[in-house]
Amino acid sequence: MLRIEDLFTSEEHREAPQPADRDPLREPDALFDAQLLDARVCPTANRAALLFDTRTAEWFPDGNAALLVVHGLKSFQ
């Protein structure tokens, strides 16, 4: 079983199992109905992860959670 922690700490880049039709980070209000459940930052690895509950988000009909992992992070605000 794949754990969220494994995705966060992994050095290999993985594509989403089912990529979204549009980029939720560039679409206005795409994450409006999603609830942020957890945020993790690893400053030594320049990495951050955001875990969202998307069960109530109309923009994400194909799942109930979304994980965004950012590599090469320079700042987190």
DSSP file (Angstrom, degrees, kcal/mol; ACC not computed):
  #  RESIDUE AA STRUCTURE BP1 BP2  ACC     N-H-->O    O-->H-N    N-H-->O    O-->H-N    TCO  KAPPA ALPHA  PHI   PSI    X-CA   Y-CA   Z-CA
    1    1 A M              0   0    0      0, 0.0     2,-0.4     0, 0.0     0, 0.0   0.000 360.0 360.0 360.0 135.4    0.0    0.0    0.0
    2    2 A L        -     0   0    0      4,-0.0     2,-0.3     3,-0.0     3,-0.0  -0.698 360.0-152.2 -85.3 128.4    1.3    3.4   -0.9
    3    3 A R     >  -     0   0    0     -2,-0.4     4,-1.5     1,-0.1     3,-0.2  -0.728  20.8-127.8-101.2 151.1    1.4    5.9    1.9
    4    4 A I  H  > S+     0   0    0     -2,-0.3     4,-2.0     1,-0.2     5,-0.2   0.885 111.8  58.0 -61.0 -39.2    1.2    9.7    1.6
    5    5 A E  H  > S+     0   0    0      1,-0.2     4,-2.2     2,-0.2    -1,-0.2   0.868 102.6  54.2 -60.0 -36.6    4.4   10.0    3.7
    6    6 A D  H  > S+     0   0    0     -3,-0.2     4,-1.4     1,-0.2    -1,-0.2   0.888 107.5  49.8 -65.5 -38.8    6.2    7.9    1.0
    7    7 A L  H  < S+     0   0    0     -4,-1.5    -2,-0.2     1,-0.2    -1,-0.2   0.873 112.0  49.2 -65.7 -36.5    5.0   10.3   -1.7
    8    8 A F  H  < S+     0   0    0     -4,-2.0    -2,-0.2     1,-0.2    -1,-0.2   0.893 117.8  37.5 -70.2 -41.1    6.2   13.3    0.3
    9    9 A T  H  < S+     0   0    0     -4,-2.2    -1,-0.2    -5,-0.2    -2,-0.2   0.599  90.6 111.9 -90.0 -11.3    9.7   11.9    1.0
   10   10 A S     <  -     0   0    0     -4,-1.4    -3,-0.0    -5,-0.2    -4,-0.0  -0.331  54.4-155.2 -66.1 142.1   10.3   10.1   -2.3
   11   11 A E        +     0   0    0      2,-0.1     2,-0.3    -2,-0.0    -1,-0.1   0.593  69.8  90.5 -89.7 -14.3   13.0   11.6   -4.5
   12   12 A E  S    S-     0   0    0      1,-0.0     2,-0.5     0, 0.0    -2,-0.1  -0.625  79.2-123.4 -87.2 144.2   11.4   10.2   -7.7
   13   13 A H        -     0   0    0     -2,-0.3     2,-0.4     0, 0.0    -2,-0.1  -0.724  29.3-169.0 -87.1 127.7    8.9   12.2   -9.7
   14   14 A R        -     0   0    0     -2,-0.5     2,-0.2    -7,-0.1     0, 0.0  -0.946  15.8-133.3-119.5 139.1    5.6   10.5  -10.2
   15   15 A E        -     0   0    0     -2,-0.4     0, 0.0     1,-0.1     0, 0.0  -0.522  39.2 -91.5 -80.5 155.4    2.8   11.6  -12.4
   16   16 A A        -     0   0    0     -2,-0.2    -1,-0.1     1,-0.1     0, 0.0  -0.407  30.4-126.1 -64.3 143.0   -0.7   11.7  -11.1
   17   17 A P  S    S+     0   0    0      0, 0.0    -1,-0.1     0, 0.0    -2,-0.0   0.844 105.8  16.6 -61.1 -32.1   -2.6    8.4  -11.7
   18   18 A Q  S    S-     0   0    0     44,-0.0    44,-0.1     0, 0.0    -2,-0.0  -0.775  91.2-142.3-140.7  92.4   -5.3   10.4  -13.4
   19   19 A P        -     0   0    0      0, 0.0     2,-0.1     0, 0.0    -4,-0.0  -0.195  23.1-109.2 -59.6 144.8   -4.2   13.9  -14.4
   20   20 A A        -     0   0    0      1,-0.1    40,-0.1     2,-0.1    -4,-0.0  -0.393  18.3-125.9 -70.2 150.3   -6.7   16.7  -14.0
   21   21 A D  S    S+     0   0    0     -2,-0.1     2,-0.3     1,-0.1    -1,-0.1   0.854  95.4  24.7 -64.7 -34.6   -8.1   18.2  -17.2
   22   22 A R  S    S-     0   0    0      5,-0.0    -2,-0.1     0, 0.0    -1,-0.1  -0.893  94.0 -98.1-129.6 159.9   -7.0   21.7  -16.0
   23   23 A D    >>  -     0   0    0     -2,-0.3     3,-1.5     1,-0.2     4,-1.4  -0.678  25.5-156.7 -80.1 114.0   -4.4   22.9  -13.6
   24   24 A P  T 34 S+     0   0    0      0, 0.0     6,-0.3     0, 0.0     7,-0.3   0.708  91.8  59.2 -66.3 -18.2   -6.0   23.6  -10.2
   25   25 A L  T 34 S+     0   0    0      1,-0.2     4,-0.1     5,-0.1    -2,-0.0   0.637 112.9  37.4 -83.4 -13.3   -3.2   26.0   -9.2
   26   26 A R  T <4 S+     0   0    0     -3,-1.5    -1,-0.2     2,-0.1    -3,-0.0   0.564  96.5  89.8-111.6 -13.8   -4.0   28.2  -12.2
   27   27 A E  S >< S-     0   0    0     -4,-1.4     3,-1.7     1,-0.1     4,-0.3  -0.739  85.7-113.0 -85.8 126.9   -7.8   28.0  -12.3
   28   28 A P  T 3  S-     0   0    0      0, 0.0    -2,-0.1     0, 0.0    -1,-0.1  -0.373  95.2  -2.7 -59.6 132.2   -9.5   30.7  -10.2
   29   29 A D  T >  S+     0   0    0      1,-0.1     3,-1.2    -2,-0.1     4,-0.4   0.651  86.3 136.8  62.6  19.9  -11.3   29.2   -7.2
   30   30 A A  T <  S+     0   0    0     -3,-1.7     3,-0.3    -6,-0.3    29,-0.3   0.860  79.8  37.7 -64.1 -33.8  -10.5   25.6   -8.2
   31   31 A L  T >  S+     0   0    0     -4,-0.3     3,-0.7    -7,-0.3    -1,-0.3   0.241  85.6 108.8 -99.9  13.1   -9.6   24.8   -4.6
   32   32 A F  T <  S+     0   0    0     -3,-1.2    -1,-0.2     1,-0.3    -2,-0.1   0.891  86.5  35.7 -57.9 -44.3  -12.4   26.9   -3.1
   33   33 A D  T 3  S+     0   0    0     -4,-0.4    23,-0.3    -3,-0.3     2,-0.3   0.491  99.0  98.9 -89.9  -4.5  -14.5   23.9   -2.0
   34   34 A A    <   -     0   0    0     -3,-0.7     2,-0.5    22,-0.1    20,-0.2  -0.608  67.2-139.1 -84.4 144.7  -11.5   21.7   -1.0
   35   35 A Q  E     -A   53   0A   0     18,-2.3    18,-3.2    -2,-0.3     2,-0.5  -0.900  12.8-128.6-106.9 128.7  -10.5   21.6    2.6
   36   36 A L  E     +A   52   0A   0     -2,-0.5    16,-0.2    16,-0.2     3,-0.1  -0.645  30.4 173.7 -75.3 120.2   -6.8   21.7    3.6
   37   37 A L  E     -     0   0A   0     14,-3.1     2,-0.3    -2,-0.5    15,-0.2   0.809  60.7  -0.7 -96.3 -37.1   -6.2   18.7    5.9
   38   38 A D  E     -A   51   0A   0     13,-1.4    13,-2.8     2,-0.0     2,-0.4  -0.996  51.3-164.1-156.3 147.6   -2.4   18.8    6.4
   39   39 A A  E     -A   50   0A   0     -2,-0.3     2,-0.4    11,-0.2    11,-0.2  -0.997  11.4-175.1-135.6 132.2    0.6   20.8    5.3
   40   40 A R  E     -A   49   0A   0      9,-2.5     9,-2.7    -2,-0.4     2,-0.4  -0.983   3.4-170.2-129.1 140.5    4.2   19.6    5.6
   41   41 A V  E     -A   48   0A   0     -2,-0.4     7,-0.2     7,-0.2    -2,-0.0  -0.996   9.0-169.6-130.5 133.7    7.4   21.4    4.9
   42   42 A C  E >>> -A   47   0A   0      5,-3.2     5,-1.8    -2,-0.4     3,-0.7  -0.867   5.2-176.0-120.5  94.4   10.9   20.0    4.8
   43   43 A P  T 345S+     0   0    0      0, 0.0     3,-0.3     0, 0.0    -1,-0.1   0.796  81.1  57.0 -65.1 -28.5   13.3   22.9    4.6
   44   44 A T  T 345S+     0   0    0      1,-0.2    -2,-0.0     2,-0.1     0, 0.0   0.804 116.0  36.0 -72.8 -26.9   16.4   20.8    4.2
   45   45 A A  T <45S-     0   0    0     -3,-0.7    27,-0.5     2,-0.2    -1,-0.2   0.388 106.7-125.0-102.0   1.4   15.0   19.0    1.2
   46   46 A N  T  <5 +     0   0    0     -4,-0.7    27,-2.6    -3,-0.3    26,-1.0   0.942  67.0 132.3  53.2  52.2   13.2   22.2   -0.2
   47   47 A R  E   < -AB  42  71A   0     -5,-1.8    -5,-3.2    24,-0.2     2,-0.3  -0.973  35.0-178.9-137.3 146.7    9.9   20.3   -0.3
   48   48 A A  E     -AB  41  70A   0     22,-1.9    22,-3.1    -2,-0.3     2,-0.4  -0.981   7.1-161.9-141.0 153.3    6.3   21.0    0.8
   49   49 A A  E     -AB  40  69A   0     -9,-2.7    -9,-2.5    -2,-0.3     2,-0.4  -1.000   2.2-165.2-138.3 138.9    3.2   18.9    0.6
   50   50 A L  E     -AB  39  68A   0     18,-2.5    18,-2.6    -2,-0.4     2,-0.5  -0.993   7.3-158.8-123.8 126.3   -0.5   19.9    0.9
   51   51 A L  E     -AB  38  67A   0    -13,-2.8   -14,-3.1    -2,-0.4   -13,-1.4  -0.926  13.7-169.0-108.0 123.9   -3.2   17.3    1.5
   52   52 A F  E     -AB  36  66A   0     14,-3.1    14,-2.1    -2,-0.5     2,-0.7  -0.882  23.2-138.1-115.4 142.5   -6.7   18.3    0.5
   53   53 A D  E     +AB  35  65A   0    -18,-3.2   -18,-2.3    -2,-0.4    12,-0.3  -0.900  26.1 175.8 -91.4 117.3  -10.1   16.7    1.2
   54   54 A T    >   +     0   0    0     10,-1.4     3,-0.9    -2,-0.7     6,-0.2   0.179  43.7 109.8-111.8  16.0  -11.9   17.1   -2.2
   55   55 A R  T 3  S+     0   0    0      9,-0.7    -1,-0.2     1,-0.3   -21,-0.1   0.842  89.4  37.0 -62.0 -32.2  -15.2   15.2   -1.4
   56   56 A T  T 3  S+     0   0    0    -23,-0.3     2,-0.6    -3,-0.2    -1,-0.3   0.404  93.0 107.0 -99.2   2.3  -17.2   18.5   -1.5
   57   57 A A    X   -     0   0    0     -3,-0.9     3,-0.9     3,-0.2    -3,-0.0  -0.718  53.7-161.2 -86.8 120.2  -15.2   20.1   -4.3
   58   58 A E  T 3  S+     0   0    0     -2,-0.6    -1,-0.2     1,-0.2   -28,-0.1   0.768  88.2  64.4 -68.1 -25.5  -17.2   20.2   -7.5
   59   59 A W  T 3  S+     0   0    0    -29,-0.3    -1,-0.2     1,-0.2   -28,-0.1   0.689 100.9  52.2 -74.1 -18.6  -14.0   20.8   -9.6
   60   60 A F    X   +     0   0    0     -3,-0.9     3,-0.7    -6,-0.2    -1,-0.2  -0.734  60.0 158.4-118.9  80.4  -12.6   17.3   -8.6
   61   61 A P  T 3   +     0   0    0      0, 0.0    -1,-0.1     0, 0.0    -2,-0.1   0.668  64.8  63.9 -77.8 -15.2  -15.3   14.7   -9.4
   62   62 A D  T 3  S+     0   0    0    -44,-0.1     2,-0.3     2,-0.0    -2,-0.0   0.182 105.7  16.4-101.0  18.4  -13.0   11.7   -9.6
   63   63 A G    <   -     0   0    0     -3,-0.7     3,-0.1    -9,-0.2    -3,-0.1  -0.991  56.3-128.8-170.9 174.8  -11.7   11.4   -6.1
   64   64 A N  S    S+     0   0    0     -2,-0.3   -10,-1.4     1,-0.2    -9,-0.7   0.417  89.1  34.4-117.7  -0.2  -11.9   12.3   -2.4
   65   65 A A  E     -B   53   0A   0    -12,-0.3     2,-0.4   -11,-0.2   -12,-0.2  -0.993  57.4-162.7-150.6 153.3   -8.4   13.5   -1.7
   66   66 A A  E     -B   52   0A   0    -14,-2.1   -14,-3.1    -2,-0.3     2,-0.5  -1.000   4.6-160.4-138.3 138.2   -5.6   15.4   -3.5
   67   67 A L  E     -B   51   0A   0     -2,-0.4     2,-0.6   -16,-0.2   -16,-0.2  -0.980   3.3-167.6-121.1 124.9   -2.0   15.6   -2.6
   68   68 A L  E     -B   50   0A   0    -18,-2.6   -18,-2.5    -2,-0.5     2,-0.5  -0.960   5.8-173.0-112.4 119.3    0.2   18.4   -4.0
   69   69 A V  E     -B   49   0A   0     -2,-0.6     2,-0.5   -20,-0.2   -20,-0.2  -0.961   5.2-162.0-115.4 126.7    4.0   17.9   -3.5
   70   70 A V  E     -B   48   0A   0    -22,-3.1   -22,-1.9    -2,-0.5     3,-0.3  -0.933   3.8-166.9-112.0 124.2    6.3   20.7   -4.5
   71   71 A H  E    S+B   47   0A   0     -2,-0.5   -24,-0.2   -24,-0.2   -25,-0.1  -0.796  70.9  31.1-104.4 151.5   10.0   20.1   -5.0
   72   72 A G  S    S-     0   0    0    -26,-1.0   -25,-0.2   -27,-0.5    -1,-0.2   0.801  79.8-180.0  74.5  29.7   12.6   22.8   -5.3
   73   73 A L        +     0   0    0    -27,-2.6    -1,-0.2    -3,-0.3     3,-0.1  -0.421  18.7 179.9 -68.5 132.7   10.7   25.1   -2.9
   74   74 A K        +     0   0    0      1,-0.4     2,-0.3    -2,-0.2    -1,-0.1   0.716  68.4   3.6-104.3 -30.0   12.3   28.5   -2.2
   75   75 A S        -     0   0    0    -29,-0.1     2,-0.4     0, 0.0    -1,-0.4  -0.989  54.9-157.6-153.3 156.5    9.7   30.0    0.1
   76   76 A F              0   0    0     -2,-0.3   -35,-0.0    -3,-0.1    -3,-0.0  -0.952 360.0 360.0-139.5 114.6    6.5   28.9    1.8
   77   77 A Q              0   0    0     -2,-0.4    -1,-0.1     0, 0.0     0, 0.0   0.353 360.0 360.0-129.1 360.0    4.1   31.6    3.0
